[in-house]
Amino acid sequence: MSDHPATVQATAASAQPRIVRNTYLLLSIVMAVAAVGAFIGLQTGMRWSLGMWLLFMAVFIGGPFAINATKNGDTAIWLTFAWGGLVGFLLSPLVAAYLKLPGGPSIVFNALAGTAALFVGLSAYAVSSRRDFSFLGSFLVAGCIVVLLGIVALLFLQIPLLSLAISGLAVLLMSGFILYDTGRMIHDGAANPVHITVSLFGNIVVLFSHLLNLFSFFSGDD
């Protein structure tokens, strides 16, 4: 006999506060580990290059697949921490490159502050409004395809305005993904906090990297 719908709804509702709490706890730890990884990376003096970008993308994209394929909850959590630290480490050469620009510290600080403000603001709105943002899914996927095609074109064309347009679109997409993933966390009582943490962390990293580009462009250092 299947569970009564009201019972299923009540169970899901009771699980939601735990999911929200665990997700934000995991995310805060992953962010801290990533910051440590970035600090260590900055001390090594590694330089940003096409090879470094390809390595970063391989880790950034491949990590979530490895985490999602893990059936053991504790193993998935430790893999998530390791992935976050490695992402921070491999992103550090990009941060270092911006720090070396005239006004570089201001660019990095503004990108960090902008990322934090957007994440906190969008998450707070999603949590307080309790809206379901699942309708954004298809639009966000289509937008990601456009951005990926734009990045491939940029590798060959090297047009500054195209880079600016890609970063602007990426910021909008990541803002949408933050709303979408936060909505999943709130409304899906069976949601996995580790998987949502991975998604939110990925959103934050992409958002930060493109805000770096935007602030650099508007400061006249791009």
N, C-alpha and C positions, 0 to 999 in steps of 0.2 A: 504494500500500500504506500502511495506517495505521500510526502508530507503535505499538510494543509498549507495553502498559500499564505495565510495569515501568520502561521508559525514560522515559515521560511522568511517572511518579511521581518518579523520580530527578531529572529536570530541574526539576520543581516544587519539590522539597525543597531543591535547591541554590540556587534563586532566592529562597527565603523569607528567609534572613538579609539579603540585599540589600534586599528589600522592607521589612523591619522597620527596617533602618538608614536607608534613604532616607525612609521615612515619618516617623520621629521627628526626623530632621534638618529636613525640610520643616516639620513642625509647630512645632518650636522657633523657626524663622525667622518663620513666620506669627504666632506668639504675640508675638514681639519687635516685629514690624511693627505688630500690633494695639495693643500697649502704647504705641508711639510715636504712633499715630493717636489713641488715647485721651488721651494727654498734651496733644497739640496741641488736641484738642477741648475739654479742660478750660480751656485758656487763652482760648478764644473767648467763654466765658460763655454759650453756647447753653443754652436752657431746654427741659426735657422737656415735651412736649405730645402731644396725639393726632396732630397732623400729623407731628411728629417720629417718633412710634412707627410710623405708616404708612410713612414714608419708610424707616425702619430695616428694617421687615419686607419692603418691596419689594426692598431691596438684599440683605438677609440670605437671602431665599428665591430671588431671581432670580440672584444670583451663581453658585451651584452649577450652575444650568442652563447659564449662559454658559460656565462652565469645562468642564463635561462635553461641551458641543457643540464645543469646540475640538479639532481633530485634531492640531495641532502641540504636541509635548510641552513645548518651551521656552515657547511662548505661554501654555499652560495654567498653567505654574509662575508666570510673571509676573502673570497674571490672578489667581491665587490670592493672591499677595502683596498685590496692589492691593486685592482684595476684603477680605482680613484687615485692612489698614490702614483702609479705609473703614468696615468694621463697628466697629472700635475707635473711630473718630472719631464715628460716629453714636450709639454707645452711651454716649459720655462725658456727655451731658446727664442721662441716668438716674443715672450714678454721681455726678455733681455734685449732683443732687437728694437723694440719700441722704447725701452728705457734709455737707449743710446741716442735717440733722436733729440733734437732741441725741444725742451719742454716735455721730454719723455716721462718723467715721474708724474706730471700732471695728467698726461694722456692715460697712463695706467691707472692712476687713482680715480679719474673720472669714469673709466670703463668699469672698474670695480664697484664704484658707488652707483653707477647707472644700473649695473646688473643686479645689485642688492635691492635697489629701490623698485625695479620692475618686478623682480621675483616676489618680494614681500607684498607689494601692492596688488599684484595679480592673484597671488595665493590668498591674501586676505579677502579680496573681492569674491573669489570662488567659494571660499569657506563660508563667508557671511551671507552671501546671496543664495548659496546651496543650489545654484542653477546646474542643469545638466548640459555640459558642453560637448556631448558625444556627436552632435550634428556637425562639429568642426572637422571630424576625422577625414572625410574625403577631400575637403579643401586643403587641409594641411599636407596630405600625401601628394596632391597635385602640385602644391607650392614647393615641396622638397624636390620633386622632379625638375621643376623649372630652375631652382637654385643649383642643382647638380649639373644641369646642362650649361648654365651660365658659368660655373666654375671651370668646366672643361673648355668652354670657349675662351675664358680669360687666360688660360694657360698658353693659348696660341696668339691671342690678339693683344694682350697686355694694355687694355684701355682703362685708364683710371676711372672714368665715369661708369664703366660697366662694373668695376669693382665696388664702386659706391652704391650702385643700384642693387647689386647682389647682397651687400651687407645690410642695406635698408630692408630688403625683402626678408632676409634671414632673421633680422630682429623681430619683424612682425610675425613670422612663422613661429619662432621660439616663444614669443609671448602667447600665441595661440596654443602651442603645445603645453605650456605651463598651466593654462586654464583647463585644457583637455585632461591632462594627467591629474591635476588636483581634483577635477570633477570625478574622475574614475575612483580616486582615493576615497571620496566622500560617499559616492552612491553605490559602489560595488562592494557589497559586504564580503565577497569572496576574493577581493583583490589581494595580491601578494605584495607586502610592503617592500620587499627587496626589489622586485621588478619595477615598482613605481619609483623607488629611490634611484634606480639606474636610469630610468627615463628622465626624471627631474634633473639629475646631475648632468646628464648629457645635454639637456636643454640649457642649463646654466653655462656650461663650457662653451657651447656654440654661440650663445648670446654674448658672452664676455669677449670672445675672439673677434666677433664682428663689430662690437662696440669699440674695440681697440682701433679697428680700421676706420670707423666713422669719426671718432674723436681725433685721430691722426689726420684725416683728410681735412676736417674743418679747422684744425689748428694750423694748417698750411705746411705740415711736415710729411705728407704722403707723396 
